[in-house]
């Protein structure tokens, strides 16, 4: 495992962490906000959680395809 210490490699993993956090947090916060707007708690929050988990799986499959091409 002799890989050079390239800052680009670290940025790739840092951006992946940001993508995963955003893919989960944005639908959850949107569902929470819509629940408070429509007073339908907790249904839209649960839908947001489900959408966030689906987003994470999609990101994982895209990452798998990208790594297999390299």
N, CA, C and O atoms as a Maestro MAE file, in Angstrom:
{
 s_m_m2io_version
 :::
 2.0.0
}

f_m_ct {
 s_m_title
 :::
 protein
 m_atom[280] {
  # First column is atom index #
  i_m_mmod_type
  r_m_x_coord
  r_m_y_coord
  r_m_z_coord
  i_m_residue_number
  s_m_chain_name
  s_m_pdb_residue_name
  s_m_pdb_atom_name
  i_m_atomic_number
  :::
  1 25 0.823 -1.184 0.000 1 A "UNK " " N  " 7
  2 3 0.000 0.000 0.000 1 A "UNK " " CA " 6
  3 2 0.861 1.239 0.000 1 A "UNK " " C  " 6
  4 15 0.873 1.996 0.971 1 A "UNK " " O  " 8
  5 25 1.562 1.445 -1.053 2 A "UNK " " N  " 7
  6 3 2.435 2.604 -1.167 2 A "UNK " " CA " 6
  7 2 1.753 3.667 -2.015 2 A "UNK " " C  " 6
  8 15 2.069 3.811 -3.196 2 A "UNK " " O  " 8
  9 25 0.828 4.410 -1.431 3 A "UNK " " N  " 7
  10 3 0.156 5.469 -2.168 3 A "UNK " " CA " 6
  11 2 0.702 6.811 -1.724 3 A "UNK " " C  " 6
  12 15 0.954 7.018 -0.537 3 A "UNK " " O  " 8
  13 25 0.888 7.723 -2.665 4 A "UNK " " N  " 7
  14 3 1.401 9.038 -2.297 4 A "UNK " " CA " 6
  15 2 0.355 9.836 -1.533 4 A "UNK " " C  " 6
  16 15 -0.847 9.636 -1.710 4 A "UNK " " O  " 8
  17 25 0.824 10.742 -0.686 5 A "UNK " " N  " 7
  18 3 -0.069 11.594 0.104 5 A "UNK " " CA " 6
  19 2 -0.510 12.769 -0.758 5 A "UNK " " C  " 6
  20 15 0.108 13.834 -0.741 5 A "UNK " " O  " 8
  21 25 -1.564 12.568 -1.495 6 A "UNK " " N  " 7
  22 3 -2.084 13.581 -2.395 6 A "UNK " " CA " 6
  23 2 -3.277 14.263 -1.735 6 A "UNK " " C  " 6
  24 15 -4.211 13.573 -1.327 6 A "UNK " " O  " 8
  25 25 -3.283 15.593 -1.613 7 A "UNK " " N  " 7
  26 3 -4.427 16.279 -1.000 7 A "UNK " " CA " 6
  27 2 -5.727 16.061 -1.762 7 A "UNK " " C  " 6
  28 15 -6.807 16.162 -1.182 7 A "UNK " " O  " 8
  29 25 -5.635 15.764 -3.044 8 A "UNK " " N  " 7
  30 3 -6.841 15.492 -3.825 8 A "UNK " " CA " 6
  31 2 -7.574 14.254 -3.336 8 A "UNK " " C  " 6
  32 15 -8.803 14.198 -3.380 8 A "UNK " " O  " 8
  33 25 -6.820 13.256 -2.867 9 A "UNK " " N  " 7
  34 3 -7.450 12.051 -2.328 9 A "UNK " " CA " 6
  35 2 -8.249 12.366 -1.079 9 A "UNK " " C  " 6
  36 15 -9.351 11.850 -0.894 9 A "UNK " " O  " 8
  37 25 -7.698 13.213 -0.219 10 A "UNK " " N  " 7
  38 3 -8.399 13.575 1.009 10 A "UNK " " CA " 6
  39 2 -9.649 14.388 0.703 10 A "UNK " " C  " 6
  40 15 -10.682 14.212 1.350 10 A "UNK " " O  " 8
  41 25 -9.559 15.269 -0.272 11 A "UNK " " N  " 7
  42 3 -10.713 16.086 -0.635 11 A "UNK " " CA " 6
  43 2 -11.830 15.233 -1.220 11 A "UNK " " C  " 6
  44 15 -13.010 15.534 -1.039 11 A "UNK " " O  " 8
  45 25 -11.456 14.170 -1.922 12 A "UNK " " N  " 7
  46 3 -12.466 13.276 -2.493 12 A "UNK " " CA " 6
  47 2 -13.278 12.614 -1.377 12 A "UNK " " C  " 6
  48 15 -14.503 12.529 -1.464 12 A "UNK " " O  " 8
  49 25 -12.598 12.149 -0.336 13 A "UNK " " N  " 7
  50 3 -13.303 11.509 0.763 13 A "UNK " " CA " 6
  51 2 -14.061 12.518 1.619 13 A "UNK " " C  " 6
  52 15 -15.133 12.206 2.140 13 A "UNK " " O  " 8
  53 25 -13.516 13.720 1.768 14 A "UNK " " N  " 7
  54 3 -14.202 14.759 2.515 14 A "UNK " " CA " 6
  55 2 -15.484 15.179 1.806 14 A "UNK " " C  " 6
  56 15 -16.510 15.395 2.450 14 A "UNK " " O  " 8
  57 25 -15.428 15.295 0.489 15 A "UNK " " N  " 7
  58 3 -16.636 15.656 -0.252 15 A "UNK " " CA " 6
  59 2 -17.663 14.529 -0.204 15 A "UNK " " C  " 6
  60 15 -18.866 14.790 -0.202 15 A "UNK " " O  " 8
  61 25 -17.207 13.299 -0.166 16 A "UNK " " N  " 7
  62 3 -18.132 12.168 -0.042 16 A "UNK " " CA " 6
  63 2 -18.865 12.228 1.288 16 A "UNK " " C  " 6
  64 15 -20.066 11.966 1.343 16 A "UNK " " O  " 8
  65 25 -18.163 12.567 2.356 17 A "UNK " " N  " 7
  66 3 -18.817 12.715 3.648 17 A "UNK " " CA " 6
  67 2 -19.842 13.830 3.642 17 A "UNK " " C  " 6
  68 15 -20.911 13.697 4.238 17 A "UNK " " O  " 8
  69 25 -19.527 14.921 2.978 18 A "UNK " " N  " 7
  70 3 -20.477 16.025 2.865 18 A "UNK " " CA " 6
  71 2 -21.703 15.631 2.058 18 A "UNK " " C  " 6
  72 15 -22.824 16.005 2.401 18 A "UNK " " O  " 8
  73 25 -21.493 14.877 0.987 19 A "UNK " " N  " 7
  74 3 -22.622 14.404 0.171 19 A "UNK " " CA " 6
  75 2 -23.539 13.498 0.981 19 A "UNK " " C  " 6
  76 15 -24.762 13.619 0.903 19 A "UNK " " O  " 8
  77 25 -22.960 12.599 1.750 20 A "UNK " " N  " 7
  78 3 -23.774 11.678 2.554 20 A "UNK " " CA " 6
  79 2 -24.548 12.442 3.618 20 A "UNK " " C  " 6
  80 15 -25.728 12.175 3.846 20 A "UNK " " O  " 8
  81 25 -23.881 13.398 4.271 21 A "UNK " " N  " 7
  82 3 -24.561 14.186 5.300 21 A "UNK " " CA " 6
  83 2 -25.704 15.001 4.701 21 A "UNK " " C  " 6
  84 15 -26.787 15.071 5.282 21 A "UNK " " O  " 8
  85 25 -25.470 15.612 3.549 22 A "UNK " " N  " 7
  86 3 -26.518 16.415 2.916 22 A "UNK " " CA " 6
  87 2 -27.659 15.544 2.401 22 A "UNK " " C  " 6
  88 15 -28.826 15.926 2.488 22 A "UNK " " O  " 8
  89 25 -27.318 14.367 1.862 23 A "UNK " " N  " 7
  90 3 -28.347 13.478 1.323 23 A "UNK " " CA " 6
  91 2 -29.284 12.991 2.412 23 A "UNK " " C  " 6
  92 15 -30.441 12.675 2.132 23 A "UNK " " O  " 8
  93 25 -28.815 12.925 3.632 24 A "UNK " " N  " 7
  94 3 -29.660 12.500 4.735 24 A "UNK " " CA " 6
  95 2 -30.320 13.689 5.431 24 A "UNK " " C  " 6
  96 15 -31.498 13.619 5.781 24 A "UNK " " O  " 8
  97 25 -29.587 14.770 5.635 25 A "UNK " " N  " 7
  98 3 -30.087 15.887 6.437 25 A "UNK " " CA " 6
  99 2 -31.135 16.723 5.708 25 A "UNK " " C  " 6
  100 15 -32.117 17.139 6.321 25 A "UNK " " O  " 8
  101 25 -30.950 16.976 4.427 26 A "UNK " " N  " 7
  102 3 -31.875 17.853 3.701 26 A "UNK " " CA " 6
  103 2 -33.296 17.286 3.675 26 A "UNK " " C  " 6
  104 15 -34.224 18.024 4.007 26 A "UNK " " O  " 8
  105 25 -33.525 16.024 3.301 27 A "UNK " " N  " 7
  106 3 -34.907 15.521 3.319 27 A "UNK " " CA " 6
  107 2 -35.508 15.468 4.727 27 A "UNK " " C  " 6
  108 15 -36.710 15.674 4.894 27 A "UNK " " O  " 8
  109 25 -34.682 15.194 5.733 28 A "UNK " " N  " 7
  110 3 -35.207 15.146 7.099 28 A "UNK " " CA " 6
  111 2 -35.654 16.534 7.547 28 A "UNK " " C  " 6
  112 15 -36.751 16.688 8.083 28 A "UNK " " O  " 8
  113 25 -34.816 17.541 7.332 29 A "UNK " " N  " 7
  114 3 -35.195 18.898 7.724 29 A "UNK " " CA " 6
  115 2 -36.370 19.415 6.903 29 A "UNK " " C  " 6
  116 15 -37.224 20.132 7.426 29 A "UNK " " O  " 8
  117 25 -36.419 19.059 5.627 30 A "UNK " " N  " 7
  118 3 -37.552 19.455 4.800 30 A "UNK " " CA " 6
  119 2 -38.838 18.800 5.296 30 A "UNK " " C  " 6
  120 15 -39.882 19.451 5.360 30 A "UNK " " O  " 8
  121 25 -38.768 17.516 5.646 31 A "UNK " " N  " 7
  122 3 -39.942 16.835 6.196 31 A "UNK " " CA " 6
  123 2 -40.377 17.431 7.520 31 A "UNK " " C  " 6
  124 15 -41.573 17.555 7.784 31 A "UNK " " O  " 8
  125 25 -39.414 17.801 8.359 32 A "UNK " " N  " 7
  126 3 -39.738 18.441 9.645 32 A "UNK " " CA " 6
  127 2 -40.422 19.782 9.425 32 A "UNK " " C  " 6
  128 15 -41.412 20.098 10.086 32 A "UNK " " O  " 8
  129 25 -39.889 20.575 8.488 33 A "UNK " " N  " 7
  130 3 -40.465 21.885 8.209 33 A "UNK " " CA " 6
  131 2 -41.870 21.740 7.628 33 A "UNK " " C  " 6
  132 15 -42.778 22.474 8.017 33 A "UNK " " O  " 8
  133 25 -42.055 20.798 6.697 34 A "UNK " " N  " 7
  134 3 -43.375 20.591 6.108 34 A "UNK " " CA " 6
  135 2 -44.366 20.076 7.144 34 A "UNK " " C  " 6
  136 15 -45.546 20.424 7.092 34 A "UNK " " O  " 8
  137 25 -43.908 19.254 8.084 35 A "UNK " " N  " 7
  138 3 -44.780 18.800 9.167 35 A "UNK " " CA " 6
  139 2 -45.259 19.970 10.014 35 A "UNK " " C  " 6
  140 15 -46.432 20.035 10.382 35 A "UNK " " O  " 8
  141 25 -44.361 20.886 10.322 36 A "UNK " " N  " 7
  142 3 -44.774 22.032 11.127 36 A "UNK " " CA " 6
  143 2 -45.682 22.960 10.322 36 A "UNK " " C  " 6
  144 15 -46.555 23.609 10.900 36 A "UNK " " O  " 8
  145 25 -45.498 23.037 9.009 37 A "UNK " " N  " 7
  146 3 -46.323 23.900 8.167 37 A "UNK " " CA " 6
  147 2 -47.721 23.319 7.993 37 A "UNK " " C  " 6
  148 15 -48.712 24.041 8.113 37 A "UNK " " O  " 8
  149 25 -47.810 22.020 7.712 38 A "UNK " " N  " 7
  150 3 -49.099 21.376 7.476 38 A "UNK " " CA " 6
  151 2 -49.710 20.757 8.732 38 A "UNK " " C  " 6
  152 15 -50.833 20.253 8.690 38 A "UNK " " O  " 8
  153 25 -48.985 20.791 9.839 39 A "UNK " " N  " 7
  154 3 -49.423 20.200 11.111 39 A "UNK " " CA " 6
  155 2 -49.807 18.731 10.934 39 A "UNK " " C  " 6
  156 15 -50.877 18.297 11.359 39 A "UNK " " O  " 8
  157 25 -48.922 17.987 10.305 40 A "UNK " " N  " 7
  158 3 -49.180 16.568 10.037 40 A "UNK " " CA " 6
  159 2 -48.142 15.677 10.696 40 A "UNK " " C  " 6
  160 15 -47.828 14.598 10.194 40 A "UNK " " O  " 8
  161 25 -47.614 16.132 11.820 41 A "UNK " " N  " 7
  162 3 -46.522 15.437 12.495 41 A "UNK " " CA " 6
  163 2 -46.889 14.006 12.830 41 A "UNK " " C  " 6
  164 15 -48.024 13.783 13.250 41 A "UNK " " O  " 8
  165 25 -46.060 13.065 12.686 42 A "UNK " " N  " 7
  166 3 -44.679 12.953 12.222 42 A "UNK " " CA " 6
  167 2 -44.567 12.381 10.822 42 A "UNK " " C  " 6
  168 15 -43.492 11.911 10.450 42 A "UNK " " O  " 8
  169 25 -45.622 12.401 10.036 43 A "UNK " " N  " 7
  170 3 -45.643 11.639 8.787 43 A "UNK " " CA " 6
  171 2 -44.655 12.142 7.752 43 A "UNK " " C  " 6
  172 15 -43.949 11.340 7.141 43 A "UNK " " O  " 8
  173 25 -44.586 13.432 7.541 44 A "UNK " " N  " 7
  174 3 -43.656 13.939 6.531 44 A "UNK " " CA " 6
  175 2 -42.209 13.835 6.995 44 A "UNK " " C  " 6
  176 15 -41.300 13.714 6.174 44 A "UNK " " O  " 8
  177 25 -41.993 13.882 8.299 45 A "UNK " " N  " 7
  178 3 -40.649 13.645 8.832 45 A "UNK " " CA " 6
  179 2 -40.216 12.210 8.554 45 A "UNK " " C  " 6
  180 15 -39.067 11.970 8.185 45 A "UNK " " O  " 8
  181 25 -41.117 11.268 8.726 46 A "UNK " " N  " 7
  182 3 -40.793 9.870 8.427 46 A "UNK " " CA " 6
  183 2 -40.542 9.661 6.936 46 A "UNK " " C  " 6
  184 15 -39.657 8.894 6.556 46 A "UNK " " O  " 8
  185 25 -41.310 10.336 6.100 47 A "UNK " " N  " 7
  186 3 -41.077 10.252 4.656 47 A "UNK " " CA " 6
  187 2 -39.712 10.844 4.323 47 A "UNK " " C  " 6
  188 15 -38.991 10.303 3.484 47 A "UNK " " O  " 8
  189 25 -39.349 11.952 4.976 48 A "UNK " " N  " 7
  190 3 -38.037 12.543 4.773 48 A "UNK " " CA " 6
  191 2 -36.917 11.603 5.182 48 A "UNK " " C  " 6
  192 15 -35.893 11.523 4.503 48 A "UNK " " O  " 8
  193 25 -37.103 10.890 6.289 49 A "UNK " " N  " 7
  194 3 -36.101 9.900 6.720 49 A "UNK " " CA " 6
  195 2 -35.954 8.794 5.682 49 A "UNK " " C  " 6
  196 15 -34.840 8.379 5.361 49 A "UNK " " O  " 8
  197 25 -37.065 8.327 5.167 50 A "UNK " " N  " 7
  198 3 -37.031 7.265 4.156 50 A "UNK " " CA " 6
  199 2 -36.341 7.752 2.883 50 A "UNK " " C  " 6
  200 15 -35.529 7.032 2.301 50 A "UNK " " O  " 8
  201 25 -36.657 8.957 2.455 51 A "UNK " " N  " 7
  202 3 -36.014 9.515 1.260 51 A "UNK " " CA " 6
  203 2 -34.517 9.692 1.495 51 A "UNK " " C  " 6
  204 15 -33.714 9.439 0.596 51 A "UNK " " O  " 8
  205 25 -34.137 10.125 2.693 52 A "UNK " " N  " 7
  206 3 -32.721 10.285 3.010 52 A "UNK " " CA " 6
  207 2 -31.968 8.969 2.966 52 A "UNK " " C  " 6
  208 15 -30.849 8.914 2.457 52 A "UNK " " O  " 8
  209 25 -32.563 7.913 3.491 53 A "UNK " " N  " 7
  210 3 -31.908 6.594 3.459 53 A "UNK " " CA " 6
  211 2 -31.790 6.087 2.024 53 A "UNK " " C  " 6
  212 15 -30.775 5.496 1.654 53 A "UNK " " O  " 8
  213 25 -32.814 6.314 1.223 54 A "UNK " " N  " 7
  214 3 -32.758 5.917 -0.186 54 A "UNK " " CA " 6
  215 2 -31.663 6.694 -0.905 54 A "UNK " " C  " 6
  216 15 -30.938 6.134 -1.727 54 A "UNK " " O  " 8
  217 25 -31.542 8.002 -0.593 55 A "UNK " " N  " 7
  218 3 -30.468 8.809 -1.187 55 A "UNK " " CA " 6
  219 2 -29.089 8.255 -0.845 55 A "UNK " " C  " 6
  220 15 -28.201 8.220 -1.697 55 A "UNK " " O  " 8
  221 25 -28.912 7.827 0.389 56 A "UNK " " N  " 7
  222 3 -27.616 7.273 0.792 56 A "UNK " " CA " 6
  223 2 -27.310 5.987 0.026 56 A "UNK " " C  " 6
  224 15 -26.175 5.780 -0.404 56 A "UNK " " O  " 8
  225 25 -28.309 5.123 -0.148 57 A "UNK " " N  " 7
  226 3 -28.079 3.899 -0.921 57 A "UNK " " CA " 6
  227 2 -27.723 4.220 -2.366 57 A "UNK " " C  " 6
  228 15 -26.856 3.569 -2.949 57 A "UNK " " O  " 8
  229 25 -28.384 5.219 -2.950 58 A "UNK " " N  " 7
  230 3 -28.064 5.616 -4.321 58 A "UNK " " CA " 6
  231 2 -26.630 6.120 -4.394 58 A "UNK " " C  " 6
  232 15 -25.905 5.784 -5.330 58 A "UNK " " O  " 8
  233 25 -26.209 6.930 -3.412 59 A "UNK " " N  " 7
  234 3 -24.825 7.412 -3.390 59 A "UNK " " CA " 6
  235 2 -23.832 6.270 -3.261 59 A "UNK " " C  " 6
  236 15 -22.781 6.289 -3.902 59 A "UNK " " O  " 8
  237 25 -24.148 5.284 -2.447 60 A "UNK " " N  " 7
  238 3 -23.256 4.142 -2.273 60 A "UNK " " CA " 6
  239 2 -23.120 3.357 -3.578 60 A "UNK " " C  " 6
  240 15 -22.018 2.946 -3.941 60 A "UNK " " O  " 8
  241 25 -24.236 3.148 -4.286 61 A "UNK " " N  " 7
  242 3 -24.162 2.421 -5.558 61 A "UNK " " CA " 6
  243 2 -23.385 3.209 -6.598 61 A "UNK " " C  " 6
  244 15 -22.630 2.620 -7.371 61 A "UNK " " O  " 8
  245 25 -23.551 4.544 -6.639 62 A "UNK " " N  " 7
  246 3 -22.780 5.360 -7.572 62 A "UNK " " CA " 6
  247 2 -21.293 5.321 -7.228 62 A "UNK " " C  " 6
  248 15 -20.451 5.262 -8.124 62 A "UNK " " O  " 8
  249 25 -20.967 5.352 -5.933 63 A "UNK " " N  " 7
  250 3 -19.575 5.262 -5.520 63 A "UNK " " CA " 6
  251 2 -18.983 3.922 -5.895 63 A "UNK " " C  " 6
  252 15 -17.832 3.850 -6.324 63 A "UNK " " O  " 8
  253 25 -19.749 2.864 -5.740 64 A "UNK " " N  " 7
  254 3 -19.292 1.538 -6.117 64 A "UNK " " CA " 6
  255 2 -18.987 1.470 -7.614 64 A "UNK " " C  " 6
  256 15 -17.963 0.918 -8.017 64 A "UNK " " O  " 8
  257 25 -19.870 2.028 -8.430 65 A "UNK " " N  " 7
  258 3 -19.614 2.044 -9.869 65 A "UNK " " CA " 6
  259 2 -18.371 2.860 -10.216 65 A "UNK " " C  " 6
  260 15 -17.576 2.462 -11.067 65 A "UNK " " O  " 8
  261 25 -18.210 4.009 -9.550 66 A "UNK " " N  " 7
  262 3 -17.058 4.862 -9.817 66 A "UNK " " CA " 6
  263 2 -15.755 4.177 -9.417 66 A "UNK " " C  " 6
  264 15 -14.761 4.280 -10.136 66 A "UNK " " O  " 8
  265 25 -15.744 3.484 -8.289 67 A "UNK " " N  " 7
  266 3 -14.529 2.809 -7.838 67 A "UNK " " CA " 6
  267 2 -14.215 1.579 -8.683 67 A "UNK " " C  " 6
  268 15 -13.046 1.244 -8.874 67 A "UNK " " O  " 8
  269 25 -15.240 0.907 -9.187 68 A "UNK " " N  " 7
  270 3 -14.995 -0.250 -10.044 68 A "UNK " " CA " 6
  271 2 -14.439 0.146 -11.404 68 A "UNK " " C  " 6
  272 15 -13.737 -0.643 -12.037 68 A "UNK " " O  " 8
  273 25 -14.744 1.360 -11.863 69 A "UNK " " N  " 7
  274 3 -14.201 1.828 -13.132 69 A "UNK " " CA " 6
  275 2 -12.734 2.170 -13.012 69 A "UNK " " C  " 6
  276 15 -11.998 2.086 -13.995 69 A "UNK " " O  " 8
  277 25 -12.292 2.557 -11.820 70 A "UNK " " N  " 7
  278 3 -10.878 2.900 -11.616 70 A "UNK " " CA " 6
  279 2 -10.105 1.677 -11.456 70 A "UNK " " C  " 6
  280 15 -8.889 1.735 -11.273 70 A "UNK " " O  " 8
  :::
 }
 m_bond[279] {
  # First column is bond index #
  i_m_from
  i_m_to
  i_m_order
  :::
  1 1 2 1
  2 2 3 1
  3 3 4 2
  4 3 5 1
  5 5 6 1
  6 6 7 1
  7 7 8 2
  8 7 9 1
  9 9 10 1
  10 10 11 1
  11 11 12 2
  12 11 13 1
  13 13 14 1
  14 14 15 1
  15 15 16 2
  16 15 17 1
  17 17 18 1
  18 18 19 1
  19 19 20 2
  20 19 21 1
  21 21 22 1
  22 22 23 1
  23 23 24 2
  24 23 25 1
  25 25 26 1
  26 26 27 1
  27 27 28 2
  28 27 29 1
  29 29 30 1
  30 30 31 1
  31 31 32 2
  32 31 33 1
  33 33 34 1
  34 34 35 1
  35 35 36 2
  36 35 37 1
  37 37 38 1
  38 38 39 1
  39 39 40 2
  40 39 41 1
  41 41 42 1
  42 42 43 1
  43 43 44 2
  44 43 45 1
  45 45 46 1
  46 46 47 1
  47 47 48 2
  48 47 49 1
  49 49 50 1
  50 50 51 1
  51 51 52 2
  52 51 53 1
  53 53 54 1
  54 54 55 1
  55 55 56 2
  56 55 57 1
  57 57 58 1
  58 58 59 1
  59 59 60 2
  60 59 61 1
  61 61 62 1
  62 62 63 1
  63 63 64 2
  64 63 65 1
  65 65 66 1
  66 66 67 1
  67 67 68 2
  68 67 69 1
  69 69 70 1
  70 70 71 1
  71 71 72 2
  72 71 73 1
  73 73 74 1
  74 74 75 1
  75 75 76 2
  76 75 77 1
  77 77 78 1
  78 78 79 1
  79 79 80 2
  80 79 81 1
  81 81 82 1
  82 82 83 1
  83 83 84 2
  84 83 85 1
  85 85 86 1
  86 86 87 1
  87 87 88 2
  88 87 89 1
  89 89 90 1
  90 90 91 1
  91 91 92 2
  92 91 93 1
  93 93 94 1
  94 94 95 1
  95 95 96 2
  96 95 97 1
  97 97 98 1
  98 98 99 1
  99 99 100 2
  100 99 101 1
  101 101 102 1
  102 102 103 1
  103 103 104 2
  104 103 105 1
  105 105 106 1
  106 106 107 1
  107 107 108 2
  108 107 109 1
  109 109 110 1
  110 110 111 1
  111 111 112 2
  112 111 113 1
  113 113 114 1
  114 114 115 1
  115 115 116 2
  116 115 117 1
  117 117 118 1
  118 118 119 1
  119 119 120 2
  120 119 121 1
  121 121 122 1
  122 122 123 1
  123 123 124 2
  124 123 125 1
  125 125 126 1
  126 126 127 1
  127 127 128 2
  128 127 129 1
  129 129 130 1
  130 130 131 1
  131 131 132 2
  132 131 133 1
  133 133 134 1
  134 134 135 1
  135 135 136 2
  136 135 137 1
  137 137 138 1
  138 138 139 1
  139 139 140 2
  140 139 141 1
  141 141 142 1
  142 142 143 1
  143 143 144 2
  144 143 145 1
  145 145 146 1
  146 146 147 1
  147 147 148 2
  148 147 149 1
  149 149 150 1
  150 150 151 1
  151 151 152 2
  152 151 153 1
  153 153 154 1
  154 154 155 1
  155 155 156 2
  156 155 157 1
  157 157 158 1
  158 158 159 1
  159 159 160 2
  160 159 161 1
  161 161 162 1
  162 162 163 1
  163 163 164 2
  164 163 165 1
  165 165 166 1
  166 166 167 1
  167 167 168 2
  168 167 169 1
  169 169 170 1
  170 170 171 1
  171 171 172 2
  172 171 173 1
  173 173 174 1
  174 174 175 1
  175 175 176 2
  176 175 177 1
  177 177 178 1
  178 178 179 1
  179 179 180 2
  180 179 181 1
  181 181 182 1
  182 182 183 1
  183 183 184 2
  184 183 185 1
  185 185 186 1
  186 186 187 1
  187 187 188 2
  188 187 189 1
  189 189 190 1
  190 190 191 1
  191 191 192 2
  192 191 193 1
  193 193 194 1
  194 194 195 1
  195 195 196 2
  196 195 197 1
  197 197 198 1
  198 198 199 1
  199 199 200 2
  200 199 201 1
  201 201 202 1
  202 202 203 1
  203 203 204 2
  204 203 205 1
  205 205 206 1
  206 206 207 1
  207 207 208 2
  208 207 209 1
  209 209 210 1
  210 210 211 1
  211 211 212 2
  212 211 213 1
  213 213 214 1
  214 214 215 1
  215 215 216 2
  216 215 217 1
  217 217 218 1
  218 218 219 1
  219 219 220 2
  220 219 221 1
  221 221 222 1
  222 222 223 1
  223 223 224 2
  224 223 225 1
  225 225 226 1
  226 226 227 1
  227 227 228 2
  228 227 229 1
  229 229 230 1
  230 230 231 1
  231 231 232 2
  232 231 233 1
  233 233 234 1
  234 234 235 1
  235 235 236 2
  236 235 237 1
  237 237 238 1
  238 238 239 1
  239 239 240 2
  240 239 241 1
  241 241 242 1
  242 242 243 1
  243 243 244 2
  244 243 245 1
  245 245 246 1
  246 246 247 1
  247 247 248 2
  248 247 249 1
  249 249 250 1
  250 250 251 1
  251 251 252 2
  252 251 253 1
  253 253 254 1
  254 254 255 1
  255 255 256 2
  256 255 257 1
  257 257 258 1
  258 258 259 1
  259 259 260 2
  260 259 261 1
  261 261 262 1
  262 262 263 1
  263 263 264 2
  264 263 265 1
  265 265 266 1
  266 266 267 1
  267 267 268 2
  268 267 269 1
  269 269 270 1
  270 270 271 1
  271 271 272 2
  272 271 273 1
  273 273 274 1
  274 274 275 1
  275 275 276 2
  276 275 277 1
  277 277 278 1
  278 278 279 1
  279 279 280 2
  :::
 }
}
